[in-house]
Amino acid sequence: MNAQWIRAGAIGAFVAAGFLVVQFAIGSTLGSDLILLESSFDVARVAAFLQAHAATLTQLMVADDLFVIGYSVSFVGIALYLAPRNRLLALVGLGLALLTSATDFTENSLTIALTRLATQGATLQADWLLVLQILGQLKYLWIFAGGTLSAIGIWNERRMNRAVAILFWLFPLVGAFAMLNVTGALLRIFWMLVLLLAGGIFLWRESGQRIKSG
């Protein structure tokens, strides 16, 4: 049964990678102003952005929700892989990943709610933008910690294990760079895509070996 769930984790990683590409395609139509949701407390400017791009932002949040489901399943697969090796790392890593998922869902729900408020002419509050930015930071902090801990259990003598572990360990550094400029943000997206694809291949191979061994 664990082998099948690990394979499901691989599929989840591939699905998440696909929806990450979809998000990038949708987000690219919004231009550089998309960064306002992560950095601005200018209520009038944010409201104007939400009003102008309400439909596209809703599509982006739906794609992100599906992305979250995909990577959540992938972390269940990683936890099941890790459990026989180190149960504590598996549980803590999965817990942090699920905190990421919950935070991401909350951020998306708040974004949609603010978009509806703006399009209906309601006055936005700076406090809501503050909460939105806090959620945006927390989702990365949770996954940085969860990925780093999971990588400790993944690391061994096999090249694939080491590659996935190193990708996880470097992710927080890439994330820190993403806070500095747009180039860093683009690098973070690329890094996430590579990490999801590498993690998916890793889980698929592992599940295949377990299925063969019975």
N, C-alpha and C positions, 0 to 999 in steps of 0.2 A: 504493500500500500504506500509506503514512504516513497518508493521509486516513482510511482505514478504522480504523487504530489510534487516531487522534485521536478518531474517533467512538466507539470502544470506551472511550476515556478519559472521554468525556461520559457514556456509559451507566454506567460505574463510579462517577462522581460522583453520579448520580441514585440508583443502588443504595445507595451509602454514606449518602446523605441519608435514604433510606427506613429503613435499619437504625438510623440515629441516632435517628429517631422511635420505633422499636421499643424501643431501649435506654432511652429516656426513659420510655416507658410502663411497662416492666418495673421500672426503677429507682425509679419513683415509688411502687411498692407496698412498697418496702423501707424507706421513711421516711428520716429524717435520719441514722440510724445507718450508712447506706452510706458516709458520710464517714470512718468508722473505718478503712477499708482504706487511706485516703490519709494519715491523720494520727495514728493511735493506736498506742502500744506496750504498751497494757494487754492482755496476752496472754489473760487470762481473759475479758475483755469481748469481744475479737475472736472468740475461740473460741465463745463463747455466740451471737454474731451469726451466725457461719458455720453452726453447728449448727441454729439456728432457721430459717435461710433457704437451706439447701443447694440445694434444687431450683431456687428462683428465681435464685440466684446463678449456677448452672450455665447456665440459660437466658440470663442476661445476658451471660455470657462467650461463649457460642455466637453470640449476636447481634453481639457486639463483634468476634469473629473474622471474621464475614461483612462487617461494616463495614470492617474493615482491608483485606480483599481488594478491596472496592470503591474505597476511596481510593487504594490502591496502583496499581490500573489507571488511575485518573484522573491520577496523577502521571506514569505512563508516557506518557499522552496529552499532558500539559503538556511533558514533556521532548522529545517528538517535534515539538511545535509550536516549541519554543525552539531546537532543534538548528540549523536553517539560519540563525538570527539570532545565536546565541551558544552554541557547542557546549560551552564550559567551564561556563557557568551551567546548561545543560541537564543535564550529567553530575553536577555537584556537587549541584544541587537534587534530582535523582533519587536520588542516593546517600544524601542526608540523609533523604529521604522513605522509602526502603527501610529505613534504620536505624530510623526511627520504627515501621515495620511490624514489623520483627523484635523490637523492644523491646516493642511492644504485644502481640504473640503470646506472648512470654515472660511478660509480666505476667499475661495471661489464664491461661496454663498453670499458673503458680505459684498463682494464686487458686483454680483448680479443685483442685489438689493439696492446698492447705491446707484447703480445704473438706472434702475426703475424709478427711484426717487428723483434723480436728475431729469429724466425724460418727462416726468409728471409735474415738473416745475417746483418741487419741494426744495427747501434750502438745506444744503449739506452742512454738516458740522465738522470742524477740524478734528474733534475727538475721534470721529469715525475713521478719518484718514490715518490718525495715529494708530488706532487698533489694526487697521489694514496693514500698515508698515510693520508693526510688531509681529503679526502673524507671518508676514513674508520673510522676516528674519528667522523666526523660530523654526519654520519648516526646514530651513537649511541647517540650522544648528542641530536639530534632532537627528537629521540624516547623516550629518558629518560624524556625530558621535556614534550612531548605530553602525555606519559603514566601517568606521575605524576599528570598532570592537569586533565586528564580523570578520574583518580581514585578518585579525590575529588568529582566528580559528581556521580560516581558509588556507593560510600560508603553510606550505610544506615543500617537499623537494620537486614536485611536478611543476613544469614551466607554466601551464595554464593557471594553476593555483596561484603561483607567484605573480603572474601578470594581473589577475583580477585583484589580488591583495594590494599590489602597488597602485593600481588605479583607484581603489578605495582610499588608500592612505594619502594620495596626492589630491584627492577631491577637495578637502578643506582649504588647501593652499590655492587651488583654482577659484574656489568660492570667495576667498578673501580678495583675490585680484579682481573678481567680478564686481565687487563693491566700489572699485576705484574708477572704472570707466566702461564705456560701451564695448570696447574690444574684449575686456575681461568677461563681460556678460555673454558675449558670443562664444568665447572659449568655454565657458561653463556649460552652455548648451551642447557644444560639440563633445565635451568631456562626458557629459551625461549619456549622450548617444553611444559613444564608444563603450562606456561602462555597462550600459544595458545590453548591448550586443555581445560583449565579452562575457558578461554574467550569464546571458541566455545560453551561449555556446557551452560554457562551463557546466551549467546545470543540466543541459541536454545530454552531454557526454556522461556526466555522473549518473544520471538516471538510466541511460542505456547500459552502462556497466553493471548496475544493480539489477536491472531486469534480466540481463544475460546470466548473471550469477545465481539468479533464482531467489 
